[in-house]
Amino acid sequence: MAETAGIDEAAAIAAAIARFEAETATAPAEAGSAIGAWQRAALLEGVSAKGVVEEDTEGGSRWLS
């Protein structure tokens, strides 16, 4: 039966894995808007959806969408 790795060998393996992960990790995202483009468009559309859709020119009431 083979011997298990010693403390020094285990630490070297863990350090190698940590170094590999650090070197191959993706770049951090740039600090930008917290709201994405799609979410911003949806919010703007939702706010503008409450505008007047039709107005009756004969004294009737307006209705909202």
GIDA-V215227 format. One record per residue. N is the residue number from 1. RES is the residue in three letters. PSI is psi in degrees with one decimal (999 if undefined). OMEGA is omega as a letter, one per 30 degrees, with the letter a starting at -180 (* if undefined). D_LAST is the distance of its C-alpha to the last C-alpha in whole Angstrom. Layout:
BEGIN
n: (N | N)
res: (RES | RES)
psi: (PSI | PSI)
omega: (OMEGA | OMEGA)
d_last: (D_LAST | D_LAST)
END
This chain:
BEGIN
n: (1 | 2 | 3 | 4 | 5 | 6 | 7 | 8 | 9 | 10 | 11 | 12 | 13 | 14 | 15 | 16 | 17 | 18 | 19 | 20 | 21 | 22 | 23 | 24 | 25 | 26 | 27 | 28 | 29 | 30 | 31 | 32 | 33 | 34 | 35 | 36 | 37 | 38 | 39 | 40 | 41 | 42 | 43 | 44 | 45 | 46 | 47 | 48 | 49 | 50 | 51 | 52 | 53 | 54 | 55 | 56 | 57 | 58 | 59 | 60 | 61 | 62 | 63 | 64 | 65)
res: (MET | ALA | GLU | THR | ALA | GLY | ILE | ASP | GLU | ALA | ALA | ALA | ILE | ALA | ALA | ALA | ILE | ALA | ARG | PHE | GLU | ALA | GLU | THR | ALA | THR | ALA | PRO | ALA | GLU | ALA | GLY | SER | ALA | ILE | GLY | ALA | TRP | GLN | ARG | ALA | ALA | LEU | LEU | GLU | GLY | VAL | SER | ALA | LYS | GLY | VAL | VAL | GLU | GLU | ASP | THR | GLU | GLY | GLY | SER | ARG | TRP | LEU | SER)
psi: (139.9 | 150.7 | 152.1 | 162.6 | 142.9 | 177.2 | -43.2 | -40.3 | -41.8 | -40.3 | -38.3 | -40.0 | -44.9 | -40.2 | -39.5 | -41.1 | -44.0 | -40.9 | -42.8 | -45.3 | -40.0 | -36.9 | -26.2 | 5.0 | 152.7 | 155.6 | 144.9 | 148.5 | 147.1 | 147.0 | 114.4 | -153.8 | 137.9 | -18.6 | 128.5 | 167.4 | -42.3 | -40.6 | -40.3 | -43.8 | -40.4 | -40.5 | -43.0 | -40.7 | -39.0 | -37.7 | -42.6 | -13.2 | -14.9 | 12.7 | 170.1 | 128.9 | -43.6 | 143.2 | 127.9 | 121.8 | -4.1 | 30.7 | 2.0 | 173.8 | 156.2 | 153.7 | 149.8 | 154.1 | 999)
omega: (a | l | l | a | l | a | l | l | l | l | l | l | l | l | l | l | l | l | l | l | a | a | a | a | l | l | l | l | l | l | a | l | l | a | l | a | a | l | l | l | l | l | l | l | l | l | a | l | l | l | l | a | a | l | l | a | a | l | l | a | l | l | a | l | *)
d_last: (76 | 75 | 74 | 71 | 70 | 71 | 69 | 70 | 69 | 66 | 65 | 65 | 63 | 60 | 61 | 61 | 57 | 56 | 57 | 56 | 52 | 52 | 53 | 51 | 48 | 45 | 44 | 42 | 38 | 38 | 37 | 33 | 30 | 29 | 25 | 26 | 24 | 22 | 21 | 20 | 18 | 16 | 16 | 15 | 12 | 11 | 11 | 10 | 6 | 6 | 7 | 7 | 6 | 9 | 12 | 14 | 18 | 20 | 19 | 16 | 13 | 10 | 7 | 4 | 0)
END
